[in-house]
Amino acid sequence: MAMRPPVTFTGSTPAEVSRFIREQVDDLSLLRRVIVELKQTRVLDVNRSELLFPGISYGHPLLPVILREAGASFNPSTLGTPPATEDGVRDFRVSAKYPWAHDRIA
């Protein structure tokens, strides 16, 4: 699957975040990373197609919802503060939610 144009989230509630990600995941490949920047959050798949969440960054109440829905590992106690790097970018890896053939194991 080729890279597609970014899709932007326009909602404002946790339920809308969950619904948006679940609907978009069908059109994406395996999710790989969640990148939190100072002014937005991006969810990228293995083909670098992305979901954009403008205005959602460190300390925003919807950020943990995005990370959970994407399957990223994170520490909730440090999520409210940006890293001490110059650009303020934090990269969260997405772990596999369902291993291959998990439904065939008895």
N, C-alpha and C positions, 0 to 999 in steps of 0.2 A: 504494500500500500504506500503510495506516495504521500509526501508531506502536504497537508491541507492548510488553508488559511486559519489563523487563530480564531477561536470562538470566545466571545466575551460574555461573562456573567453580568446580569443586570439586576438580579434580585437583592433581597435584603434580610432574609430569614434563614435560619439553619435548615429548615425543611426545603427551601428553594435551592440552597447549596447542594443538599443531598440529591434532590431530584435532577438538578442540572448535571452534576457529575455522572450520575447513573445513566442518564439519557445519552450523554456525550461519549461515554466509555464504549458503547456499541460501535461507534464510528472511528474509534482510535485503536491503535495496537496496544500492546502491553505497556502500562504506565511505568515510567522509570524514575522520574525525579519531580520534586516539588521545590521550586526556587522562590524564596521569600526575599523581596527587595524592599527598599524603604517606602515605595509608593504603590506596589502591587505584588501579587503572588501569581506564579505561573506553574501549571502542571504540564509536564512534557511526557510524551510517550517515546518508545524506542526509535521512531522515525522523526522525532523532533517536532511533531505536530503538537500544538499547545492549546490549553484552556487558560484564559486570562481572567484574573479577579482584580480589577482596578480598585484602588483605595483600601484593599484589605492587606494589612501588613502586621508588624509586631504589635501585640496588645489588642488587636481587633478581636471581638468575640467570635467572629466566623472563621478565623484562622485555624483553630483546633478542629473544626468540623471539616474543613478542606483537607487537612492532613490525614484525619481518620478515614474519610471517604476515599482518598487516594491510596491509602494503605501505607503511609509513611510512618516511620518510627521517630518519635520525638519525646522530649522531656517537657511536660507541661509547666514545670516551675521556671524554666529558662526561656519560655516562648515569648514572653512579654517584652523582652529587651533585645535590641539588635546586637549583633556581634561587634566586637571592638575593631573590626576591619574598616578600612577607609571607605569602601563602597557599601558596607552594611548588608551585604548579601549572605544569606545562609541557604545551603543546599541540603535538602533532605532526600535520602534515597528511599525508593518505594520497594518494599519487599514483596515477594510473590504471595498473593492471597490464597491461591489454590494450586498446589503442586500438580504437575502432570499426572494423570491417572489416579488422582486421589479417590475418585468414586469407585474404583475397581478393587480397592483393598478391602478385604473382608474383616 
